[in-house]
Amino acid sequence: MGTAHEWLEVLMAGIFWLGTMLIFYVLKGSVSEIRSSISVRHVLIWSSAALWFGIVDTFRWNAFHLPLIFLTGATLAIAAFAGRRRTE
């Protein structure tokens, strides 16, 4: 499953990706729009996507082998489930 050094690399890559995406998100809109649009759903989507990016960036094709495929698939499933649009 990787060494502690590799998992720290996953964490740092995920934080870098999340920070970069948040900078683009902030530059796109005003501060008042951003404060009103942040929800638990958004945090769940962005954090699971950042974890997925960190895993794939660090482990490359090994992220799609056992046992990492379970974690990689779970992060994608969480992002997809949280990102689905609700029609009411």
Helices and strands as residue ranges (DSSP letters): H 4-28, H 31-37, H 40-59, G 60-64, H 68-83
